[in-house]
Amino acid sequence: MSSQDALQPRRASALDLPFELTSKIFVLCLPIRGRVRPHGKLAPLLLAQICTQWRAVALKTPQLWRSIHLEFSQTYVSDSIPLLFGSPGAVAAEDQSPALLDLWFTRAGVHALSVSLICSEFDSYPRGLLPAISAHFERWGRLELAMPMADFIEFNEIKGPFPLLRSLSIQITDSPEPFLNIAVNTMLNSPRLVALHLLDRYNRKAVPNSLAAIPRTITTLQVGQPWNSNGSFDSYLKLFAHLPHLIHLGSSSASFPTGNAGPSSLTPHLRSLILDATEELEFLSLPTLEHLQVELLEVERPGDVRRLIRFLVYCVAPRSLTSLTLELAHLRDVDLWACFSVVPGLVTLQLVFVAGGERASFAAHCDKLQHPMLLPSLRNLILTDAASRPPYGPFVTLLQRRRTLEHAELHISPRHADVRRATEPPGAEILSELAALVATGLTVRVMTPNFAWPVDALYCDPVGDLDRDVFGSRKLRPYHFAPF
């Protein structure tokens, strides 16, 4: 070796890294929010296939195996067991998810577990799955389950206690009012529970057995309201009195204030609020609010825009609101302009254009959003449309004109199954223009029911503190719904 060669810096191999550093790098390969899908092309299974050394590191890093996300439908077959045993060429059995769960969590050691098991509407869990997760109930940290009532009854036989459980999400896929007369043991016997999310078969926020059944430790809540005997004002009074630490609220109510409520009647310390109707805003004052999600259905509910603007002007601290999600139907672009003019500090905007009736076109809204004087602080834009013909062109033009954006997403989600299956992907020209935008530093994701760009978009974490809903919705939640 010459003296000149000796002076050249030596390029270290990845295999030369210490075990501890390699292990930390592997953990950073997981999704930020957990919910790890067992897949041969994703961490941790991908890392365990590279070489013998990396497989040894992966198997001895328990943090890699603390989270799992499985979805069950009539076509579901798990192919992950052979990879776990180091035999990727082996043939998987009909269904090995119970064995997969048991082996996965055995490798997690003593760490708190994140379990997401999502059934489609007409399916149930594979035989043996619930006993497999029950064996580890003392280590549950986050639990997200979508299942039929028969499976829930079996699941609810687990009495606990659940000392590590901090986040609980349950959807009953075949019942419209599943929890009215049932005491949910995981909700009652979890002394550290801070996040609770209950849904019925229609993806509506479900009603718990009683307000008293909700642990007072809750900081994040998405449920219906069974305690609204005297209207929503009375409901909220009881809710905020019962949950003094509440900072994130998603609520639905069938009744609205009668006459005893007025603006600024209630001033809880909420940071995010998700509502199904603007009428609720008329008696809440939220100077600490950072995120708001609400429906604007101006034709069906005249006055929606007026109520929203009044709330933003009089009941929210100037520039405190940085994230806004609006579900829109029959709304003109001029109405949007009026809403956005009172939130100059908005950083993240999500617009969900729902199907139905006469409404301004997606292209018209994109054209309005191009103006730099509208929402000057905007950095993140997420658009969801139910169009049968995806509006790729207007979306790309908007991104090309709005150069201050840092992150943008387009979700195409038609209502009808036949339309979803026939949704056309972007053409080569659109993809080329998107690639050019990405080259400038913009993060872009485009997703349809049968297409994703980039290819890993479905598995990527959403922007900022927005956490994707595990129950199949395109909506995003503006907080960490769990300690993972």
Long-range contacts (C-beta under 8 A, 24 or more apart in sequence): 15-51, 15-53, 19-57, 19-60, 22-54, 22-57, 23-57, 23-60, 23-61, 26-57, 26-58, 26-61, 26-64, 27-61, 27-63, 27-64, 30-64, 30-67, 31-459, 31-460, 31-461, 32-461, 33-461, 33-467, 33-468, 33-480, 33-482, 33-484, 34-66, 34-67, 34-69, 34-114, 34-142, 34-482, 34-484, 35-67, 35-69, 35-114, 35-116, 35-144, 35-470, 36-64, 36-67, 36-68, 36-69, 37-68, 37-69, 37-70, 37-459, 38-68, 38-70, 38-78, 38-80, 38-83, 38-84, 38-100, 38-104, 39-80, 40-79, 40-80, 40-83, 40-88, 42-459, 45-80, 45-83, 45-84, 48-83, 48-86, 49-83, 49-88, 55-86, 59-107, 62-107, 62-108, 62-109, 62-110, 62-111, 63-108, 63-111, 64-107, 65-104, 65-105, 65-107, 65-108, 66-105, 66-108, 66-111, 66-112, 66-113, 66-114, 66-141, 66-484, 67-113, 67-114, 67-115, 67-116, 67-142, 67-484, 68-100, 68-101, 68-104, 68-105, 68-114, 68-115, 68-116, 69-116, 69-118, 69-470, 70-97, 70-100, 70-101, 70-116, 70-117, 70-118, 71-118, 71-119, 71-120, 72-97, 72-117, 72-118, 72-119, 72-120, 72-123, 72-124, 72-125, 72-126, 73-119, 73-120, 73-123, 74-120, 74-122, 74-123, 76-123, 95-126, 97-126, 97-129, 97-132, 98-126, 98-127, 98-128, 98-129, 98-131, 98-132, 99-132, 101-129, 101-132, 101-133, 102-132, 102-135, 105-136, 105-139, 108-139, 110-139, 111-139, 112-139, 112-140, 112-141, 112-142, 112-164, 112-166, 112-483, 112-484, 113-139, 113-140, 113-141, 113-142, 114-141, 114-142, 114-144, 114-482, 114-484, 115-140, 115-142, 115-143, 115-144, 115-145, 116-142, 116-144, 116-145, 116-470, 117-144, 117-145, 117-146, 117-147, 118-144, 118-145, 118-146, 118-470, 118-471, 118-472, 119-146, 119-147, 119-148, 119-151, 119-173, 120-173, 121-173, 121-174, 121-201, 123-148, 124-148, 124-150, 124-151, 125-151, 130-154, 130-155, 134-158, 137-162, 138-162, 138-163, 138-164, 139-164, 140-164, 140-165, 140-186, 141-165, 141-166, 141-167, 141-482, 141-483, 141-484, 142-166, 142-167, 142-168, 142-481, 142-482, 142-483, 142-484, 143-167, 143-168, 143-169, 143-170, 143-186, 144-169, 144-170, 144-470, 145-169, 145-170, 145-171, 146-170, 146-171, 146-173, 146-199, 146-470, 146-471, 147-171, 147-172, 147-173, 148-172, 148-173, 148-174, 149-174, 149-175, 149-178, 152-178, 156-182, 156-184, 156-185, 156-186, 157-185, 158-185, 158-186, 159-185, 159-189, 160-185, 160-186, 160-188, 160-189, 160-190, 161-189, 161-190, 161-191, 162-186, 162-189, 162-190, 163-191, 163-192, 164-192, 165-190, 165-192, 165-193, 166-190, 166-192, 166-193, 166-194, 166-195, 166-482, 166-483, 167-193, 167-194, 167-195, 167-220, 167-481, 167-482, 167-483, 168-193, 168-195, 168-196, 168-197, 169-195, 169-196, 169-197, 169-198, 169-199, 169-470, 169-471, 169-481, 170-197, 170-198, 170-199, 171-198, 171-199, 171-200, 171-201, 171-203, 171-206, 171-471, 172-199, 172-200, 172-201, 172-206, 173-201, 174-201, 175-200, 175-201, 176-200, 176-201, 176-202, 177-206, 177-207, 178-206, 179-206, 179-207, 179-208, 179-209, 180-207, 180-209, 180-226, 181-209, 182-209, 183-209, 183-213, 184-208, 184-209, 184-213, 187-213, 187-214, 187-215, 188-213, 188-215, 190-215, 191-215, 191-217, 192-217, 193-217, 193-218, 194-218, 194-219, 194-220, 195-219, 195-220, 195-221, 195-248, 195-481, 195-482, 196-220, 196-221, 196-222, 196-223, 197-221, 197-222, 197-223, 197-250, 197-481, 198-222, 198-223, 198-224, 199-471, 203-471, 203-472, 203-473, 204-252, 205-250, 205-251, 205-252, 211-238, 211-239, 211-242, 212-242, 214-242, 214-243, 216-242, 216-243, 216-244, 216-245, 217-245, 218-243, 218-245, 218-246, 219-245, 219-246, 219-247, 219-248, 220-246, 220-247, 220-248, 220-479, 220-481, 221-246, 221-248, 221-249, 221-250, 221-251, 222-249, 222-250, 222-251, 222-274, 223-250, 223-251, 224-251, 224-252, 224-253, 225-251, 225-252, 225-253, 225-254, 228-253, 228-254, 228-255, 230-258, 231-255, 231-256, 231-257, 231-258, 231-260, 231-261, 232-256, 232-257, 232-261, 232-279, 232-280, 232-283, 233-257, 233-258, 233-260, 233-261, 233-265, 233-266, 233-283, 236-266, 236-283, 236-284, 237-266, 240-266, 240-268, 246-270, 247-271, 247-272, 248-272, 248-478, 248-479, 249-273, 249-274, 250-274, 250-275, 250-293, 250-477, 251-275, 251-276, 251-280, 252-276, 253-277, 253-280, 256-280, 257-282, 257-283, 263-310, 263-311, 263-314, 263-315, 264-314, 264-315, 271-479, 272-323, 272-478, 272-479, 274-325, 274-477, 277-301, 278-303, 278-304, 278-307, 278-308, 278-311, 279-307, 281-307, 281-308, 281-310, 281-311, 281-315, 282-307, 282-310, 282-311, 284-311, 284-315, 285-314, 285-315, 286-315, 286-316, 287-315, 287-316, 287-317, 287-320, 288-317, 288-320, 289-316, 289-317, 289-320, 289-321, 290-320, 290-321, 290-322, 290-323, 290-478, 291-321, 291-322, 291-323, 291-324, 291-325, 291-348, 291-478, 291-479, 292-316, 292-321, 292-323, 292-324, 292-325, 293-324, 293-325, 293-326, 293-327, 293-350, 293-475, 293-478, 294-325, 294-326, 294-327, 295-326, 295-327, 295-329, 296-326, 296-327, 296-328, 296-329, 296-331, 296-335, 296-339, 297-327, 297-329, 297-330, 297-331, 298-330, 298-331, 298-335, 299-329, 299-330, 299-357, 300-329, 300-330, 305-331, 305-335, 305-338, 305-339, 308-339, 309-338, 309-339, 309-342, 312-339, 312-342, 312-343, 313-342, 318-345, 319-344, 319-345, 320-345, 321-345, 321-346, 322-346, 322-347, 322-348, 323-347, 323-348, 323-349, 323-350, 323-464, 323-466, 323-478, 324-348, 324-349, 324-350, 325-349, 325-350, 325-351, 325-352, 325-475, 325-476, 325-478, 326-350, 326-351, 326-352, 327-352, 327-354, 328-352, 328-353, 328-354, 328-359, 329-353, 329-354, 329-355, 329-356, 329-357, 329-359, 330-356, 330-357, 330-358, 330-359, 331-359, 331-360, 332-360, 333-360, 333-364, 333-365, 333-367, 333-368, 336-365, 336-368, 337-368, 337-374, 340-374, 340-375, 341-374, 343-375, 344-375, 344-376, 344-377, 345-377, 346-375, 346-377, 346-378, 347-377, 347-378, 347-379, 347-380, 348-378, 348-379, 348-380, 348-381, 348-382, 348-463, 348-464, 348-466, 349-375, 349-378, 349-380, 349-381, 349-382, 350-381, 350-382, 350-383, 350-384, 350-466, 350-476, 351-382, 351-383, 351-384, 352-384, 352-474, 352-475, 353-383, 353-384, 353-385, 353-386, 353-387, 354-386, 355-386, 355-414, 355-415, 361-391, 362-387, 362-391, 362-394, 363-391, 363-393, 363-394, 366-391, 366-394, 366-395, 366-397, 366-398, 367-394, 367-398, 369-398, 369-402, 370-397, 370-398, 370-401, 370-402, 372-402, 372-404, 376-404, 378-402, 378-404, 378-405, 379-404, 379-405, 379-406, 379-407, 380-405, 380-406, 380-407, 380-408, 380-463, 380-464, 381-405, 381-407, 381-408, 381-409, 382-408, 382-409, 382-411, 382-462, 382-463, 382-466, 382-476, 383-408, 383-409, 383-410, 383-411, 384-410, 384-411, 384-412, 384-413, 384-474, 385-410, 385-411, 385-412, 385-413, 386-412, 386-413, 386-414, 386-415, 387-412, 387-414, 388-414, 388-419, 388-423, 389-424, 390-423, 390-424, 390-426, 390-448, 392-426, 392-427, 392-430, 392-446, 393-430, 395-446, 396-430, 396-433, 396-434, 396-437, 399-437, 399-442, 399-444, 400-433, 400-437, 405-442, 406-441, 406-442, 406-443, 407-442, 407-443, 407-444, 407-463, 408-442, 408-443, 408-444, 408-445, 409-444, 409-445, 409-446, 409-447, 409-462, 409-463, 410-445, 410-446, 410-447, 411-447, 411-448, 411-474, 412-447, 412-448, 412-449, 413-448, 413-449, 413-474, 414-449, 420-449, 420-450, 421-449, 421-450, 423-448, 423-449, 423-450, 423-451, 425-450, 425-451, 425-453, 426-451, 426-453
